[in-house]
Amino acid sequence: FVQETLLVRLKRATGIATLSPIHRIDRETAGLVVFSVRPPERGAYQALFRDRAIGKAYEAIASGPPDGALAWSAPLTRRSRIEEDPDAFFRMIETDGEPNSETRIELAERRGAWARYRLAPITGKRHQLRVHLNALGLPIAGDQFYPTVRRGPGEPEDYAEPLRLLARAIAFTDPITGQARRFESGLRL
């Protein structure tokens, strides 16, 4: 598994041994990943995430909100405490307590029973977007873990039904050059 990770494959393909992921996504998520090349500068880029100075844009296909749901006329903000599921290490759950996750959710388009959502995570908890949409009763299409586990970590993946979650774009002011940077995935849901 390690030899087939994006990091190892890129190091092999480019010959750049110092590559290190700055913006990571779940294996099932499509889209943008950002890497650092120079170790002395890596901390400055990591600080952007810690200080929440990064704009992240995702898209997801999920169940549409109930008809006439007035709450969807404007973006929603979901704040909750997300922790590892004590019964399944590979899943996360919302629990009581001080919120440690925040996502802005906006209905972008509706097509019958399905909808496309724009998601802007403020924090970066594991499976945060999947957990937040699922908690709203809007599980992401193709999700193998939420709301119910359809495939455990050691079981074969169903590539015919991929997770419809896309890391669309990332934007920040470069801490080294001071330039505005924006990277966008060429993929579409």
Secondary structure, DSSP 8 states (H G I E B T S, - for coil): -GGGSHHHHHHHHH--TT-EEEE---TT-EE--EEE--HHHHHHHHHHHHTT--EEEEEEEEE---TT-GGGGS-EEEEEEEEEETTEEEEEEEESSS--EEEEEEEEEEETTEEEEEEEESS--TTHHHHHHHHTT--BTT-SSSSS-SS-TTS---TTS---EEEEEEEEE-TTT--EEEEE-----
